[in-house]
Amino acid sequence: MDFTIRAVRPEEYEEVGELTARAYLDDGHLTFGEDDDYLPVMRDVARRAVEAEVLVAVDPAGTLLGAVTFTVGGGEWADIAGPDEAEFRLLAVTRAARGRGVGEALVRACVDRARALDGCVRLVLSTQDRMTDAHRIYRRLGFVRVPGRDWSPVPGLSPLWAFSLDT
């Protein structure tokens, strides 16, 4: 790998927020585009870093390539994780870094963190049905679909798909 996975630094919060927002906006994953209510939440990395763990992928020159948010069940950032589970959210990779294994490395880092947690039996996530590139990563790493845990944060829109990996 020509990049490192590490915790986000405060001076990177704004850039990571924009990286995440751009990845979702440019790929059409925010239903309401620039007017989507979720966009400010995505950009608020300072809050995420206090309430969860934000990991970044960085190349040797210090260029941010991607990011993900990891949390434990019951945490402020847990959408579907129960008390004995962990969850990751907001996986994003810049267009320029795609195809280099950045997304998979960020997911693997979350798997490692979940496995290191006492009492954590599973790592879960929610994803849009059209995020097929991400689904390939999840399946390659052993995650399975759990349709019974699908949910919709916005009534009337397509539900988010749940995936799970026993740790």
LINVENQUI-V25204 format. One record per residue. RES is the residue in three letters. D_FIRST is the distance of its C-alpha to the first C-alpha in Angstrom with 2 decimals. Layout:
BEGIN
[[RES D_FIRST] [RES D_FIRST]]
END
This chain:
BEGIN
[[MET 0.00] [ASP 3.76] [PHE 5.49] [THR 7.66] [ILE 10.13] [ARG 13.64] [ALA 17.25] [VAL 18.63] [ARG 20.95] [PRO 24.48] [GLU 24.18] [GLU 21.46] [TYR 23.65] [GLU 25.25] [GLU 22.19] [VAL 20.44] [GLY 23.77] [GLU 23.99] [LEU 20.46] [THR 21.42] [ALA 24.88] [ARG 23.85] [ALA 21.46] [TYR 24.40] [LEU 27.08] [ASP 25.61] [ASP 24.92] [GLY 28.44] [HIS 27.68] [LEU 30.29] [THR 33.70] [PHE 35.55] [GLY 33.09] [GLU 33.60] [ASP 36.49] [ASP 34.56] [ASP 35.45] [TYR 31.92] [LEU 30.49] [PRO 31.70] [VAL 30.30] [MET 26.81] [ARG 27.13] [ASP 28.46] [VAL 25.30] [ALA 27.54] [ARG 29.43] [ARG 26.45] [ALA 24.99] [VAL 28.41] [GLU 29.03] [ALA 25.61] [GLU 22.06] [VAL 19.91] [LEU 16.16] [VAL 14.01] [ALA 10.48] [VAL 10.61] [ASP 9.13] [PRO 10.42] [ALA 13.68] [GLY 14.25] [THR 14.21] [LEU 14.25] [LEU 12.33] [GLY 13.72] [ALA 15.82] [VAL 17.63] [THR 20.78] [PHE 21.37] [THR 24.95] [VAL 27.35] [GLY 30.34] [GLY 33.22] [GLY 31.11] [GLU 31.89] [TRP 28.85] [ALA 29.46] [ASP 30.96] [ILE 31.34] [ALA 30.12] [GLY 33.00] [PRO 33.62] [ASP 31.70] [GLU 28.66] [ALA 25.66] [GLU 24.49] [PHE 21.81] [ARG 22.67] [LEU 21.82] [LEU 18.32] [ALA 17.60] [VAL 14.98] [THR 16.14] [ARG 17.24] [ALA 15.30] [ALA 11.89] [ARG 13.02] [GLY 11.80] [ARG 8.06] [GLY 7.85] [VAL 8.66] [GLY 12.01] [GLU 11.23] [ALA 9.00] [LEU 12.02] [VAL 14.44] [ARG 13.08] [ALA 13.53] [CYS 17.01] [VAL 17.73] [ASP 17.04] [ARG 19.31] [ALA 21.94] [ARG 22.06] [ALA 22.59] [LEU 25.54] [ASP 28.94] [GLY 30.78] [CYS 28.08] [VAL 28.64] [ARG 26.59] [LEU 23.98] [VAL 25.34] [LEU 24.65] [SER 26.67] [THR 25.70] [GLN 27.72] [ASP 28.81] [ARG 27.52] [MET 23.86] [THR 23.17] [ASP 19.48] [ALA 18.93] [HIS 21.39] [ARG 19.39] [ILE 16.40] [TYR 19.02] [ARG 20.84] [ARG 17.92] [LEU 17.28] [GLY 21.03] [PHE 22.55] [VAL 26.04] [ARG 28.31] [VAL 31.08] [PRO 33.64] [GLY 36.06] [ARG 33.88] [ASP 33.47] [TRP 34.97] [SER 35.84] [PRO 35.44] [VAL 37.70] [PRO 40.81] [GLY 41.42] [LEU 37.82] [SER 35.74] [PRO 34.53] [LEU 30.95] [TRP 29.60] [ALA 28.68] [PHE 25.98] [SER 25.84] [LEU 23.93] [ASP 25.92] [THR 24.34]]
END
